[in-house]
Amino acid sequence: MATSQTDETHDGEAEKQQVAGSEWLLRAIPPSQYAATDAEGKPSSAPFKEDLFSVDIESMTSRDAIFGRWPRGTVLFRFLCKTARDLGYTVIHEPEHGNDAHANVRFAGNPGRSNARKLAGTVKVIFPTASSPCAEDTATKG
């Protein structure tokens, strides 16, 4: 994983590494929280409105590993770290509980609807696709 500058922590932990802008990030959400806004399946801004949310660094994980931690029908999105950074988010690599690919995306304050919408507009839905086995489950929930 490529990392850039370090981030000082507030709780005395060792410094954490910012994720490089060239890394792709994966955001998984349960099907009950997914609402497509267009024919391409772009999500609403809801999964990106929090001032802190979790992602996995794509180069450090696999889809099987992600889906092993999430329920059937989970929706997986992909976006470029640089895009989040350009909108004012920081992305810090923070492995947790056996997930070395885990990172947190933070926004100083509330990202607001505007930034959340901009980020949501750049993501690509990775799973489910129209041909995936869980696509019907996701389409009927939410």
Secondary structure, 3 states (H helix, E strand, C coil): CCEEEEECCCCCCCCEEEECCCCEEEEEECHHHCCECCCCCCECCHHHCCCEEEEEEHHHCCHHHHHCCCCCCCEEEEEEHHHHHHCCEEEEECCECCECCEEEEEECCCCHHHHHHHHHCCCEEEECCCCCCCHHHHHHCC
